[in-house]
């Protein structure tokens, strides 16, 4: 439901999952955070804060308690959900529309181009995907963020699809060099798999 941006249904689903029991607090804390996000996406800030506070040791939840989601951040969440739902054309439409906003930070622009690059890649528009991903490197704010290594990784995938094995390996090896970013362990696993398959 969240992936389809149906936040009301997502709230009910998360509630059932959380209250079904279980002693694993890590997934509960993550779900409390996501539940808070859903409430915030439908304009219920007070309910959102209640659930953010239940998400113990979740840095994202702590930040959201301090600062509410902006309209740009809400649109980025919807675009990300569109992608996860496989609505790639919707990603492209919504991302291009959001790029018209003059108040975007460099980091937000980079994330939008990243979503565009991935959506075009999924649709088989490989050259267009590369065009979008390369734009990301213009933005200085992406240093030390997940966007930079992930962009190199996606470029590696794109060049592999074009049959350019050497360029693909260069991009993948570049992505492998980065450290201390969100999702590092998972991405490095994917990179090493791709490199093994190329060699």
Phi, psi and omega in degrees: 000319179298319181296332179267009180061028173263084190287333177296314178293323179298321179300313180296321180295313180297320179300313180299319182292316182295316186272007177283351177104192182106148185258356181283106184282337184296314181287328177296317179298319178295319181288325174299319178298313181294325176295318176300317177300317181299316177299319180293325180293338177257012173087012180258076184298319181298316178294324178300313182298319179304316183279329173301320182292336178280344180276079185297139176060025177257108185298325179295319179295319179300318180293320182291331175296320181287317188229122178290161177296135172278168179296326177295314179298323178296318178293324177295321177297317180296320179294318177298318178295321176304316180296312182298333178276356180082014179270069189292324177294324177293322176303311183297316180298310184289324180293316178297324178293318181293330179296344179283349180287122183282353184261009181291139172281167177300319181296320178292319176299317180299318180296321179296314179295326176297315179296321177297316180300316181292319181296316179296324179295318179296329180274358178088008178271071191294315180299319178293323177299313179299318179303316181291317183293323180294327179302327184304326185288354175286340189265118183291332185293348182281351178301137179066024175240167179295338186295320185296304179296323180294327178292318176296321178298313181295325175297320177301317178296318181296314180293328176297319179296329178279354181086009179269082187295320182294316179293323177299314180296321179299314181293319181293319179292326175296316179299326183291339185284339186284151182224159172060056175224162181297132178078019185300313184299316181294315182296317181296328176296314179297317181299312182297324175297317180295318180295321177298320182289327178289317181285000000 
